[in-house]
Amino acid sequence: TCQYDRAIPKLPSKCSAPTLDQVYPILKGFSPDLRKLSSLQLMQKYLEMIPYLSSEYLSPEEQSHLAFQCQYLEFSRGESFVRHPEYGRGILILRRGMALCLGTVGCHGFAAKSVSFQIYGLDDPIAVNEVLVEDEFLEDEVPIYRFSSYSIVVFIPQSVIYEVLNANAKAWRNCARWRYLQTCLAKWAKDRIMNRQAELT
Protein backbone atom coordinates (compact mmCIF):
# COMPACT_ATOMS: atom_id res chain seq x y z
CA THR A 1 0.00 0.00 0.00
CA CYS A 2 1.46 3.38 -0.97
CA GLN A 3 1.81 6.16 1.55
CA TYR A 4 -0.82 8.27 -0.22
CA ASP A 5 -3.49 5.61 0.27
CA ARG A 6 -3.22 5.25 4.03
CA ALA A 7 -5.77 7.94 4.80
CA ILE A 8 -8.98 9.10 3.19
CA PRO A 9 -8.40 12.62 1.79
CA LYS A 10 -10.38 15.57 3.11
CA LEU A 11 -12.26 17.00 0.15
CA PRO A 12 -12.35 20.76 -0.48
CA SER A 13 -15.65 22.16 0.83
CA LYS A 14 -16.00 24.73 -1.99
CA CYS A 15 -15.85 22.20 -4.83
CA SER A 16 -18.62 19.70 -5.59
CA ALA A 17 -16.41 17.43 -7.72
CA PRO A 18 -12.74 18.10 -6.91
CA THR A 19 -10.02 16.69 -9.13
CA LEU A 20 -6.72 15.21 -8.03
CA ASP A 21 -5.02 18.62 -8.10
CA GLN A 22 -7.71 20.08 -5.85
CA VAL A 23 -7.66 17.22 -3.35
CA TYR A 24 -3.84 17.20 -3.25
CA PRO A 25 -2.86 20.83 -4.04
CA ILE A 26 0.82 20.07 -3.43
CA LEU A 27 0.86 18.28 -6.80
CA LYS A 28 0.64 21.62 -8.60
CA GLY A 29 4.17 22.49 -7.47
CA PHE A 30 5.74 19.24 -8.67
CA SER A 31 7.78 18.83 -11.84
CA PRO A 32 5.99 17.09 -14.76
CA ASP A 33 7.77 13.79 -14.09
CA LEU A 34 7.01 13.90 -10.39
CA ARG A 35 3.37 14.82 -11.10
CA LYS A 36 3.07 11.79 -13.35
CA LEU A 37 4.66 9.48 -10.78
CA SER A 38 2.52 10.87 -7.96
CA SER A 39 -0.71 10.60 -9.94
CA LEU A 40 0.04 6.95 -10.67
CA GLN A 41 0.81 6.28 -7.01
CA LEU A 42 -2.52 7.81 -6.06
CA MET A 43 -4.80 6.56 -8.80
CA GLN A 44 -3.32 3.61 -10.67
CA LYS A 45 -4.82 1.19 -8.16
CA TYR A 46 -8.29 2.31 -9.24
CA LEU A 47 -7.56 2.40 -12.96
CA GLU A 48 -6.27 -1.17 -12.82
CA MET A 49 -9.73 -2.24 -11.63
CA ILE A 50 -11.14 -1.18 -15.02
CA PRO A 51 -9.81 -3.63 -17.64
CA TYR A 52 -9.90 -1.22 -20.59
CA LEU A 53 -8.22 1.54 -18.52
CA SER A 54 -5.53 -0.71 -17.08
CA SER A 55 -1.82 -0.74 -17.87
CA GLU A 56 -2.45 -3.64 -20.24
CA TYR A 57 -3.81 -1.07 -22.72
CA LEU A 58 -2.84 2.38 -21.43
CA SER A 59 0.68 3.75 -21.12
CA PRO A 60 1.82 5.42 -17.86
CA GLU A 61 1.40 8.79 -19.59
CA GLU A 62 -2.17 7.96 -20.61
CA GLN A 63 -3.05 6.69 -17.15
CA SER A 64 -1.55 9.79 -15.54
CA HIS A 65 -3.52 12.09 -17.85
CA LEU A 66 -6.68 10.14 -17.00
CA ALA A 67 -5.93 10.27 -13.26
CA PHE A 68 -5.99 14.08 -13.31
CA GLN A 69 -9.46 14.00 -14.93
CA CYS A 70 -10.97 11.73 -12.29
CA GLN A 71 -13.02 13.39 -9.57
CA TYR A 72 -13.84 12.74 -5.95
CA LEU A 73 -17.49 12.83 -4.91
CA GLU A 74 -19.03 12.83 -1.44
CA PHE A 75 -22.42 11.35 -0.58
CA SER A 76 -24.39 11.59 2.63
CA ARG A 77 -26.16 8.61 4.13
CA GLY A 78 -29.34 7.90 2.16
CA GLU A 79 -28.30 10.04 -0.80
CA SER A 80 -28.89 8.65 -4.29
CA PHE A 81 -26.92 8.92 -7.53
CA VAL A 82 -27.90 8.35 -11.16
CA ARG A 83 -25.75 10.88 -13.03
CA HIS A 84 -23.69 13.91 -12.13
CA PRO A 85 -25.55 17.13 -13.01
CA GLU A 86 -22.56 18.40 -14.98
CA TYR A 87 -20.58 15.30 -16.03
CA GLY A 88 -23.35 12.75 -16.52
CA ARG A 89 -22.92 9.04 -15.91
CA GLY A 90 -19.60 7.44 -15.06
CA ILE A 91 -17.75 4.75 -13.15
CA LEU A 92 -17.85 4.95 -9.35
CA ILE A 93 -15.24 3.34 -7.09
CA LEU A 94 -15.83 3.52 -3.36
CA ARG A 95 -12.98 4.74 -1.19
CA ARG A 96 -15.22 4.92 1.84
CA GLY A 97 -18.76 3.78 2.61
CA MET A 98 -21.21 1.42 0.92
CA ALA A 99 -23.63 1.70 -1.99
CA LEU A 100 -26.74 -0.24 -2.94
CA CYS A 101 -28.31 -0.64 -6.36
CA LEU A 102 -32.04 -0.89 -5.71
CA GLY A 103 -33.57 -0.19 -9.10
CA THR A 104 -33.44 1.87 -12.26
CA VAL A 105 -34.64 5.25 -13.41
CA GLY A 106 -35.52 6.54 -16.86
CA CYS A 107 -33.86 9.32 -18.80
CA HIS A 108 -36.88 11.54 -18.07
CA GLY A 109 -36.89 10.81 -14.37
CA PHE A 110 -39.59 8.16 -14.03
CA ALA A 111 -38.93 5.14 -11.85
CA ALA A 112 -38.66 1.75 -13.47
CA LYS A 113 -39.07 -1.75 -12.15
CA SER A 114 -36.49 -2.73 -9.53
CA VAL A 115 -33.54 -4.82 -10.59
CA SER A 116 -31.66 -7.40 -8.56
CA PHE A 117 -30.47 -6.03 -5.24
CA GLN A 118 -26.72 -5.38 -5.36
CA ILE A 119 -24.29 -4.21 -2.70
CA TYR A 120 -21.01 -2.44 -3.45
CA GLY A 121 -18.22 -2.09 -0.91
CA LEU A 122 -14.75 -0.59 -0.87
CA ASP A 123 -12.86 -0.81 -4.15
CA ASP A 124 -15.86 -2.32 -5.99
CA PRO A 125 -16.02 -0.55 -9.38
CA ILE A 126 -19.59 0.33 -10.34
CA ALA A 127 -20.93 0.48 -13.93
CA VAL A 128 -17.73 -0.64 -15.67
CA ASN A 129 -19.67 -2.09 -18.61
CA GLU A 130 -22.84 0.02 -18.44
CA VAL A 131 -20.93 3.29 -18.77
CA LEU A 132 -19.82 2.29 -22.27
CA VAL A 133 -23.33 2.40 -23.75
CA GLU A 134 -25.24 5.57 -24.57
CA ASP A 135 -27.99 6.98 -22.35
CA GLU A 136 -30.50 6.62 -25.18
CA PHE A 137 -29.85 2.88 -25.38
CA LEU A 138 -30.47 2.31 -21.67
CA GLU A 139 -33.78 4.20 -21.87
CA ASP A 140 -35.56 3.50 -18.55
CA GLU A 141 -32.90 1.15 -17.18
CA VAL A 142 -30.24 3.52 -15.85
CA PRO A 143 -29.27 2.13 -12.41
CA ILE A 144 -29.89 4.25 -9.34
CA TYR A 145 -27.44 3.87 -6.45
CA ARG A 146 -28.17 4.73 -2.83
CA PHE A 147 -25.47 5.19 -0.22
CA SER A 148 -26.07 3.53 3.14
CA SER A 149 -23.45 5.64 4.93
CA TYR A 150 -21.28 8.69 4.35
CA SER A 151 -19.25 7.78 1.27
CA ILE A 152 -16.35 9.07 -0.80
CA VAL A 153 -15.98 7.75 -4.33
CA VAL A 154 -13.57 8.10 -7.22
CA PHE A 155 -15.67 9.17 -10.21
CA ILE A 156 -14.54 8.66 -13.81
CA PRO A 157 -16.94 10.56 -16.13
CA GLN A 158 -18.30 8.79 -19.18
CA SER A 159 -17.03 11.60 -21.44
CA VAL A 160 -13.48 11.07 -20.16
CA ILE A 161 -13.73 7.32 -20.82
CA TYR A 162 -14.99 7.97 -24.36
CA GLU A 163 -12.07 10.33 -24.93
CA VAL A 164 -9.57 7.68 -23.81
CA LEU A 165 -11.11 4.96 -25.97
CA ASN A 166 -11.31 7.22 -29.02
CA ALA A 167 -7.59 7.88 -28.70
CA ASN A 168 -6.59 4.29 -27.90
CA ALA A 169 -7.83 1.89 -30.56
CA LYS A 170 -6.27 -1.12 -28.84
CA ALA A 171 -8.21 -0.59 -25.62
CA TRP A 172 -11.46 -0.32 -27.56
CA ARG A 173 -10.79 -3.10 -30.07
CA ASN A 174 -9.42 -5.72 -27.68
CA CYS A 175 -11.48 -5.03 -24.56
CA ALA A 176 -14.07 -2.26 -24.32
CA ARG A 177 -16.06 -3.10 -27.44
CA TRP A 178 -16.70 -6.66 -26.21
CA ARG A 179 -17.99 -5.29 -22.91
CA TYR A 180 -20.14 -2.86 -24.87
CA LEU A 181 -21.53 -5.76 -26.90
CA GLN A 182 -22.11 -7.83 -23.75
CA THR A 183 -24.15 -5.02 -22.21
CA CYS A 184 -26.20 -4.56 -25.38
CA LEU A 185 -26.93 -8.28 -25.69
CA ALA A 186 -27.93 -8.54 -22.03
CA LYS A 187 -30.41 -5.68 -22.43
CA TRP A 188 -31.75 -7.09 -25.68
CA ALA A 189 -32.34 -10.48 -24.04
CA LYS A 190 -34.02 -8.88 -21.02
CA ASP A 191 -36.27 -6.74 -23.22
CA ARG A 192 -37.23 -9.76 -25.29
CA ILE A 193 -38.22 -11.72 -22.18
CA MET A 194 -40.25 -8.82 -20.82
CA ASN A 195 -42.02 -8.31 -24.15
CA ARG A 196 -42.81 -12.01 -24.32
CA GLN A 197 -44.22 -11.97 -20.81
CA ALA A 198 -46.35 -8.94 -21.67
CA GLU A 199 -47.80 -10.77 -24.68
CA LEU A 200 -48.78 -13.70 -22.51
CA THR A 201 -50.61 -11.62 -19.90
C-alpha positions as CSV (number, residue, x, y, z in Angstrom):
1,T,0.0,0.0,0.0
2,C,1.5,3.4,-1.0
3,Q,1.8,6.2,1.5
4,Y,-0.8,8.3,-0.2
5,D,-3.5,5.6,0.3
6,R,-3.2,5.2,4.0
7,A,-5.8,7.9,4.8
8,I,-9.0,9.1,3.2
9,P,-8.4,12.6,1.8
10,K,-10.4,15.6,3.1
11,L,-12.3,17.0,0.2
12,P,-12.4,20.8,-0.5
13,S,-15.6,22.2,0.8
14,K,-16.0,24.7,-2.0
15,C,-15.8,22.2,-4.8
16,S,-18.6,19.7,-5.6
17,A,-16.4,17.4,-7.7
18,P,-12.7,18.1,-6.9
19,T,-10.0,16.7,-9.1
20,L,-6.7,15.2,-8.0
21,D,-5.0,18.6,-8.1
22,Q,-7.7,20.1,-5.8
23,V,-7.7,17.2,-3.3
24,Y,-3.8,17.2,-3.2
25,P,-2.9,20.8,-4.0
26,I,0.8,20.1,-3.4
27,L,0.9,18.3,-6.8
28,K,0.6,21.6,-8.6
29,G,4.2,22.5,-7.5
30,F,5.7,19.2,-8.7
31,S,7.8,18.8,-11.8
32,P,6.0,17.1,-14.8
33,D,7.8,13.8,-14.1
34,L,7.0,13.9,-10.4
35,R,3.4,14.8,-11.1
36,K,3.1,11.8,-13.3
37,L,4.7,9.5,-10.8
38,S,2.5,10.9,-8.0
39,S,-0.7,10.6,-9.9
40,L,0.0,6.9,-10.7
41,Q,0.8,6.3,-7.0
42,L,-2.5,7.8,-6.1
43,M,-4.8,6.6,-8.8
44,Q,-3.3,3.6,-10.7
45,K,-4.8,1.2,-8.2
46,Y,-8.3,2.3,-9.2
47,L,-7.6,2.4,-13.0
48,E,-6.3,-1.2,-12.8
49,M,-9.7,-2.2,-11.6
50,I,-11.1,-1.2,-15.0
51,P,-9.8,-3.6,-17.6
52,Y,-9.9,-1.2,-20.6
53,L,-8.2,1.5,-18.5
54,S,-5.5,-0.7,-17.1
55,S,-1.8,-0.7,-17.9
56,E,-2.5,-3.6,-20.2
57,Y,-3.8,-1.1,-22.7
58,L,-2.8,2.4,-21.4
59,S,0.7,3.7,-21.1
60,P,1.8,5.4,-17.9
61,E,1.4,8.8,-19.6
62,E,-2.2,8.0,-20.6
63,Q,-3.0,6.7,-17.1
64,S,-1.6,9.8,-15.5
65,H,-3.5,12.1,-17.8
66,L,-6.7,10.1,-17.0
67,A,-5.9,10.3,-13.3
68,F,-6.0,14.1,-13.3
69,Q,-9.5,14.0,-14.9
70,C,-11.0,11.7,-12.3
71,Q,-13.0,13.4,-9.6
72,Y,-13.8,12.7,-5.9
73,L,-17.5,12.8,-4.9
74,E,-19.0,12.8,-1.4
75,F,-22.4,11.4,-0.6
76,S,-24.4,11.6,2.6
77,R,-26.2,8.6,4.1
78,G,-29.3,7.9,2.2
79,E,-28.3,10.0,-0.8
80,S,-28.9,8.6,-4.3
81,F,-26.9,8.9,-7.5
82,V,-27.9,8.4,-11.2
83,R,-25.8,10.9,-13.0
84,H,-23.7,13.9,-12.1
85,P,-25.5,17.1,-13.0
86,E,-22.6,18.4,-15.0
87,Y,-20.6,15.3,-16.0
88,G,-23.4,12.7,-16.5
89,R,-22.9,9.0,-15.9
90,G,-19.6,7.4,-15.1
91,I,-17.7,4.8,-13.1
92,L,-17.9,4.9,-9.3
93,I,-15.2,3.3,-7.1
94,L,-15.8,3.5,-3.4
95,R,-13.0,4.7,-1.2
96,R,-15.2,4.9,1.8
97,G,-18.8,3.8,2.6
98,M,-21.2,1.4,0.9
99,A,-23.6,1.7,-2.0
100,L,-26.7,-0.2,-2.9
101,C,-28.3,-0.6,-6.4
102,L,-32.0,-0.9,-5.7
103,G,-33.6,-0.2,-9.1
104,T,-33.4,1.9,-12.3
105,V,-34.6,5.2,-13.4
106,G,-35.5,6.5,-16.9
107,C,-33.9,9.3,-18.8
108,H,-36.9,11.5,-18.1
109,G,-36.9,10.8,-14.4
110,F,-39.6,8.2,-14.0
111,A,-38.9,5.1,-11.8
112,A,-38.7,1.8,-13.5
113,K,-39.1,-1.8,-12.2
114,S,-36.5,-2.7,-9.5
115,V,-33.5,-4.8,-10.6
116,S,-31.7,-7.4,-8.6
117,F,-30.5,-6.0,-5.2
118,Q,-26.7,-5.4,-5.4
119,I,-24.3,-4.2,-2.7
120,Y,-21.0,-2.4,-3.5
121,G,-18.2,-2.1,-0.9
122,L,-14.7,-0.6,-0.9
123,D,-12.9,-0.8,-4.2
124,D,-15.9,-2.3,-6.0
125,P,-16.0,-0.5,-9.4
126,I,-19.6,0.3,-10.3
127,A,-20.9,0.5,-13.9
128,V,-17.7,-0.6,-15.7
129,N,-19.7,-2.1,-18.6
130,E,-22.8,0.0,-18.4
131,V,-20.9,3.3,-18.8
132,L,-19.8,2.3,-22.3
133,V,-23.3,2.4,-23.8
134,E,-25.2,5.6,-24.6
135,D,-28.0,7.0,-22.3
136,E,-30.5,6.6,-25.2
137,F,-29.9,2.9,-25.4
138,L,-30.5,2.3,-21.7
139,E,-33.8,4.2,-21.9
140,D,-35.6,3.5,-18.6
141,E,-32.9,1.1,-17.2
142,V,-30.2,3.5,-15.8
143,P,-29.3,2.1,-12.4
144,I,-29.9,4.2,-9.3
145,Y,-27.4,3.9,-6.4
146,R,-28.2,4.7,-2.8
147,F,-25.5,5.2,-0.2
148,S,-26.1,3.5,3.1
149,S,-23.4,5.6,4.9
150,Y,-21.3,8.7,4.3
151,S,-19.3,7.8,1.3
152,I,-16.3,9.1,-0.8
153,V,-16.0,7.8,-4.3
154,V,-13.6,8.1,-7.2
155,F,-15.7,9.2,-10.2
156,I,-14.5,8.7,-13.8
157,P,-16.9,10.6,-16.1
158,Q,-18.3,8.8,-19.2
159,S,-17.0,11.6,-21.4
160,V,-13.5,11.1,-20.2
161,I,-13.7,7.3,-20.8
162,Y,-15.0,8.0,-24.4
163,E,-12.1,10.3,-24.9
164,V,-9.6,7.7,-23.8
165,L,-11.1,5.0,-26.0
166,N,-11.3,7.2,-29.0
167,A,-7.6,7.9,-28.7
168,N,-6.6,4.3,-27.9
169,A,-7.8,1.9,-30.6
170,K,-6.3,-1.1,-28.8
171,A,-8.2,-0.6,-25.6
172,W,-11.5,-0.3,-27.6
173,R,-10.8,-3.1,-30.1
174,N,-9.4,-5.7,-27.7
175,C,-11.5,-5.0,-24.6
176,A,-14.1,-2.3,-24.3
177,R,-16.1,-3.1,-27.4
178,W,-16.7,-6.7,-26.2
179,R,-18.0,-5.3,-22.9
180,Y,-20.1,-2.9,-24.9
181,L,-21.5,-5.8,-26.9
182,Q,-22.1,-7.8,-23.7
183,T,-24.2,-5.0,-22.2
184,C,-26.2,-4.6,-25.4
185,L,-26.9,-8.3,-25.7
186,A,-27.9,-8.5,-22.0
187,K,-30.4,-5.7,-22.4
188,W,-31.7,-7.1,-25.7
189,A,-32.3,-10.5,-24.0
190,K,-34.0,-8.9,-21.0
191,D,-36.3,-6.7,-23.2
192,R,-37.2,-9.8,-25.3
193,I,-38.2,-11.7,-22.2
194,M,-40.2,-8.8,-20.8
195,N,-42.0,-8.3,-24.1
196,R,-42.8,-12.0,-24.3
197,Q,-44.2,-12.0,-20.8
198,A,-46.3,-8.9,-21.7
199,E,-47.8,-10.8,-24.7
200,L,-48.8,-13.7,-22.5
201,T,-50.6,-11.6,-19.9
